[in-house]
Every structure is written in structure tokens, then in C-alpha cells.
């Protein structure tokens, strides 16, 4: 299996990739490490490096060529590619995007002492602003260079949110979904499997912007029991709208509440415009 993993800054995708390497025997290929090394050698911050790469595509081309070559030369190996754009350059991969709320991402990078001086922040507010700026800069660069929308969830087979979930929990789901994906690939081929495979998973906690009333707990007890027994949510699709980095339920409120009460780590959602 070839799994490509990308995501929001601060989503923990690199930690998840390491869990997959350590727990499931995958080799890991990280282009983020290459980019950070280039930034350090040039005495640049990560943001400054991104801006430099906007004006000089040779750095991107170096990373892209190495990624494509690695995938083609290791078809029979289980590899996870921890890379912003590997989903576009690794042929026939299971494509994963790890999402996270901006507030949680800022907390993580601000408190992370292992990122080095190129990613130091003086305050939580600065971390949040810099993350927004970096994401914007990268998105513009990738749009100009490749005509790609990296934050379009339709580009991925699995979008999984890390705001309230541990890396090892997410790693387990990624492997489970990738196995299902490749099983279907063997049956109907990659193209047929890939075009119809787009799953978005989030913790019910990220959808609850309201207090659960006591009468809801009583009213939904049967649904809660069913979810606990089956491990899945039946009934309505959970339709969600993204408003300023917050997910708001459009349809499926009862299913979300019941999933939360049943301690479900994830629910599948459908994003609406």
C-alpha cells in the first residue's frame, strides 16, 4: 500500500505517519523534513522559505521529482508519504487529509518545543496568525504552480479530523480504511475505486456547539444503544456547513448527539455549501 498523508498545519499528520511506520511496518517518506532542512541551511523561517519557493520553483521541483521517483521504484513496498503534495505525485495512492481547528493547531505549534528556532512564536495569537498566513501562502503557490486546490476535500479518499482525537486512534482508522480501499482496488481497479471513495470523519465533539438537554438524552436512548451495539450511525446523513472554521450541523442533529453519548470517536459527515 502507498498512503499519502497531508493536512492542515498543526494537524499532527507527521506524528500520525510515524505511528503508522512504527505500529504497522510502513516505510516513511517525509518531504517536510527536506523543506525544513533547506530552510535551516538558508537561515530562513518556514514562512520565509515558502515565500522563497514562490519565486524559485527549483525547490518544489526537487521535492516533487524525488517523491514520484520513490513511489515508482518501490511499488511493492508499504510506504506512507508525509508530504503536502504527494497525493498528486504518487500514482495510485490512498489519499489522506488530516484536518484540525485553527485554534487547536495554534495551541499545538505554540507549545511544541521540538520545532526549532525557525518556527518559534512569541504568543498564541502570533501562532494563529502565522498559521493562517502560511496556509494562504502555500495555497497560492500550489495554485499558481500546479493548478491544485490542496484544501479541497474532494481531492482525498479520507479526510479525518484530529482536533479531539489522538494520533494513534487516527492511525488505526487510516490503516483500516486503506485496507478496505485496496481490497476494492483488487476487485474493480484503482480508477473505479478512487472516483467514488471520499469519506469525511470528525469527532462528534467538534459538531456540538450547544448543551445537550436532559430530554434529548432520554429521547435518544434507543439510538445511543444501537450505536454502541453496532459501532456505526444509521438513519439520516449528517450534513454539515463550515462557517469560519467551525462545523455547524445542517441535518442529523440527533445522530450527532447520540454518537457523542455513545462515545463514538468519529462520525461521518457530508459538507454542504
Secondary structure in CASP SS format (residue, H / E / C, confidence):
PFRMAT SS
TARGET T0000
AUTHOR 0000-0000-0000
METHOD secondary structure of the structure
MODEL  1
X C 1.00
X E 1.00
X E 1.00
X E 1.00
X E 1.00
X E 1.00
X E 1.00
X C 1.00
X C 1.00
X C 1.00
X C 1.00
X C 1.00
X H 1.00
X H 1.00
X H 1.00
X H 1.00
X H 1.00
X H 1.00
X H 1.00
X H 1.00
X H 1.00
X H 1.00
X H 1.00
X H 1.00
X C 1.00
X C 1.00
X E 1.00
X E 1.00
X E 1.00
X E 1.00
X H 1.00
X H 1.00
X H 1.00
X H 1.00
X H 1.00
X H 1.00
X H 1.00
X H 1.00
X H 1.00
X H 1.00
X H 1.00
X C 1.00
X C 1.00
X C 1.00
X C 1.00
X H 1.00
X H 1.00
X H 1.00
X H 1.00
X H 1.00
X H 1.00
X H 1.00
X H 1.00
X H 1.00
X H 1.00
X C 1.00
X C 1.00
X H 1.00
X H 1.00
X H 1.00
X H 1.00
X H 1.00
X H 1.00
X H 1.00
X H 1.00
X H 1.00
X H 1.00
X H 1.00
X H 1.00
X H 1.00
X H 1.00
X H 1.00
X H 1.00
X C 1.00
X C 1.00
X C 1.00
X C 1.00
X C 1.00
X E 1.00
X E 1.00
X E 1.00
X E 1.00
X C 1.00
X C 1.00
X C 1.00
X H 1.00
X H 1.00
X H 1.00
X H 1.00
X C 1.00
X C 1.00
X C 1.00
X C 1.00
X E 1.00
X E 1.00
X E 1.00
X E 1.00
X E 1.00
X E 1.00
X C 1.00
X C 1.00
X H 1.00
X H 1.00
X H 1.00
X H 1.00
X H 1.00
X H 1.00
X H 1.00
X H 1.00
X H 1.00
X H 1.00
X C 1.00
X C 1.00
X C 1.00
X C 1.00
X C 1.00
X H 1.00
X H 1.00
X H 1.00
X C 1.00
X C 1.00
X C 1.00
X C 1.00
X H 1.00
X H 1.00
X H 1.00
X H 1.00
X H 1.00
X H 1.00
X H 1.00
X H 1.00
X H 1.00
X H 1.00
X H 1.00
X H 1.00
X H 1.00
X H 1.00
X H 1.00
X H 1.00
X H 1.00
X H 1.00
X H 1.00
X H 1.00
X H 1.00
X H 1.00
X H 1.00
X C 1.00
X C 1.00
X C 1.00
X C 1.00
X C 1.00
X C 1.00
X H 1.00
X H 1.00
X H 1.00
X C 1.00
X C 1.00
X E 1.00
X E 1.00
X E 1.00
X E 1.00
X C 1.00
X C 1.00
X C 1.00
X C 1.00
X C 1.00
X H 1.00
X H 1.00
X H 1.00
X H 1.00
X H 1.00
X H 1.00
X H 1.00
X H 1.00
X H 1.00
X H 1.00
X H 1.00
X H 1.00
X H 1.00
X H 1.00
X H 1.00
X H 1.00
X H 1.00
X H 1.00
X H 1.00
X H 1.00
X H 1.00
X H 1.00
X C 1.00
X H 1.00
X H 1.00
X H 1.00
X H 1.00
X H 1.00
X H 1.00
X C 1.00
X C 1.00
X C 1.00
X E 1.00
X E 1.00
X E 1.00
X E 1.00
X C 1.00
X H 1.00
X H 1.00
X H 1.00
X H 1.00
X C 1.00
X C 1.00
X C 1.00
X C 1.00
X C 1.00
X C 1.00
X H 1.00
X H 1.00
X H 1.00
X H 1.00
X H 1.00
X H 1.00
X C 1.00
X H 1.00
X H 1.00
X H 1.00
X H 1.00
X H 1.00
X H 1.00
X H 1.00
X H 1.00
X H 1.00
X H 1.00
X C 1.00
X C 1.00
X C 1.00
X C 1.00
X C 1.00
X C 1.00
X C 1.00
X C 1.00
X E 1.00
X E 1.00
X E 1.00
X E 1.00
X E 1.00
X C 1.00
X C 1.00
X E 1.00
X E 1.00
X E 1.00
X E 1.00
X E 1.00
X E 1.00
X C 1.00
X H 1.00
X H 1.00
X H 1.00
X H 1.00
X H 1.00
X H 1.00
X H 1.00
X H 1.00
X H 1.00
X C 1.00
X C 1.00
X C 1.00
X C 1.00
X C 1.00
X E 1.00
X E 1.00
X C 1.00
X E 1.00
X E 1.00
X E 1.00
X C 1.00
END
